[in-house]
Amino acid sequence: MKKDAHLLTLDKEEMRSYGYKVIDAIVEHFDQQDTKSPVALASRKEMDALFQEEIPLLPTAPDEVLRKVVQDVLPHSNIVSHPKSYSFVPGPSNYISVMADTLATGYNIFSGGWAASPAAAELEIVTMNWLLKLFGFPKKKGGGIFTSGGSMANLTALVTARRIKCGADFSKAVIYMSDQAHSSNVKAIRVIGFKKEQIRIIPTDGEFKIAINKLQNAIARDRLSGLQPFCIIASAGTTNTGTVDPLNDISEICRAEDLWFHIDGAYGGAAILSKKGKKQLKGINKADSLTIDPHKWLYQPYEMGCLLVRNHKWLRDTFVERPEYLRDIEGNTSEINFYDHGIQLTRRFRALKFYMSIKTFGLDAFAKAVTYNIKIAEDLEAHLRGSSMWEVVSPATLAVINFRCNPIDKDYNEDQLDQLNQEVSRRVIASKEALLVTTVLMKQVVLRMCLINPRTTFNHVEETLSSCEYHARQIIEEGF
Ligand SMILES: *Cc1c(COP(=O)(O)O)cnc(C)c1O
């Protein structure tokens, strides 16, 4: 072993050539990903066979490790930025942000406090102000923080809501959301120590919006029982259908009842950039707290979530702690220490990728992309409605559409339709051509497409539909 191995360094030329190889791999991936399969299928057994080993005590040549990673690790993941990756929420990242993450990591910037990295804190303030303005939040008073993702933003919001509305005793507090709200909200509520009985899941109407009358009934009943309603979580773009809850109505209820108004816009918030989306998101500016998720529809690579709040003091009042060893770096209050505004102390420099990608491409390009995404889902809806093979189950909303195979010349019952569509999805994925999974809406198994990749063309979508139709015909022929 080399004498200075404990320094964990490479010499300058080694670093350079190693780095070039890494960049080459990334660029090759960006250039070639459309020609690859978006689906990774591998069993634990196969992965064990590739990777299981005892912890290596001795060195391996850098190139050899890198080669193994490029060859065996990176290809065994779904390509979430593939144009035929329709499922869950795709991750159509962008190259500038990838390089920004590389820089932030390369310089290993501690983005916790002002004193450690004033420019990083300033960029988080600047980009946060961009977002506050975009969503119509109070410019001076408003605040926010970048998080690892939407789950962490929701968690941060709920801790804040509880602190501001309930103080120390939250034993009687009750929180409301619809049956279409994202699971991360329930998870967050559990994490912060609420009991199951303190959550009310309100049914949705035929359009998957929270049923306002049922929400009001639940609040009234809880008050009569001596409980303390304290927060409503509205969805601004449910993950399932893109549906936006009636934000203005909910805002009025919150005002009348003195409840915290949290909006989970992790999926749909970005639609504010388009004319149509902005209309659908009317009322989003009335939230006390708003989750958005730039690593979804703002085209950022993982991990980047964001929480916006009407009043930045709420975050400080909730999260500030003053250990002795941070005494010297408190600074003045305009110089924000983001460790005071959220859960993490040591934080990576997330704002950089947002800043660099928006500055490089310009916000108009992002707006155009979002507008395109909404349009392509609508085009697909029209196409499906004109076909004797398909049925639209939930219309194109914020670039999400749900549909199922229901051939006009057959008379299948619901069980058969469920089986047929489940099997279509299974075969499409088994063929690895597209990532297209099912969801369940109104007890029906349906195919769901989330079309937030600006590089997905209608041609891609048509090809995938053709494959689905091919598989459907086969399944029908085989009998089921
Ligand atoms: C994806 C999503 C979340 C969770 O966000 P992560 O970034 O995956 O943690 C929360 N709410 C909604 C509506 C989402 O779509």
The ligand as an SDF file (V2000), in Angstrom:
LIG
                    3D

 15 15  0  0  0  0  0  0  0  0999 V2000
  -44.1260   13.2030   -4.7500 C   0  0  0  0  0  0  0  0  0  0  0  0
  -45.0770   13.8440   -3.8330 C   0  0  0  0  0  0  0  0  0  0  0  0
  -44.7580   14.0260   -2.4840 C   0  0  0  0  0  0  0  0  0  0  0  0
  -43.4780   13.4990   -1.8810 C   0  0  0  0  0  0  0  0  0  0  0  0
  -42.3760   14.1520   -2.4100 O   0  0  0  0  0  0  0  0  0  0  0  0
  -40.9200   13.4500   -2.3930 P   0  0  0  0  0  0  0  0  0  0  0  0
  -40.0910   14.4260   -3.1170 O   0  0  0  0  0  0  0  0  0  0  0  0
  -41.0890   12.1530   -3.1400 O   0  0  0  0  0  0  0  0  0  0  0  0
  -40.5240   13.2420   -0.9970 O   0  0  0  0  0  0  0  0  0  0  0  0
  -45.6720   14.6850   -1.6910 C   0  0  0  0  0  0  0  0  0  0  0  0
  -46.8350   15.1180   -2.1890 N   0  0  0  0  0  0  0  0  0  0  0  0
  -47.1830   14.9390   -3.4910 C   0  0  0  0  0  0  0  0  0  0  0  0
  -48.4870   15.4740   -3.9670 C   0  0  0  0  0  0  0  0  0  0  0  0
  -46.3120   14.3000   -4.3500 C   0  0  0  0  0  0  0  0  0  0  0  0
  -46.6680   14.1150   -5.6350 O   0  0  0  0  0  0  0  0  0  0  0  0
  1  2  1  0
  2  3  1  0
  2 14  2  0
  3  4  1  0
  3 10  2  0
  4  5  1  0
  5  6  1  0
  6  7  2  0
  6  8  1  0
  6  9  1  0
 10 11  1  0
 11 12  2  0
 12 13  1  0
 12 14  1  0
 14 15  1  0
M  END
$$$$
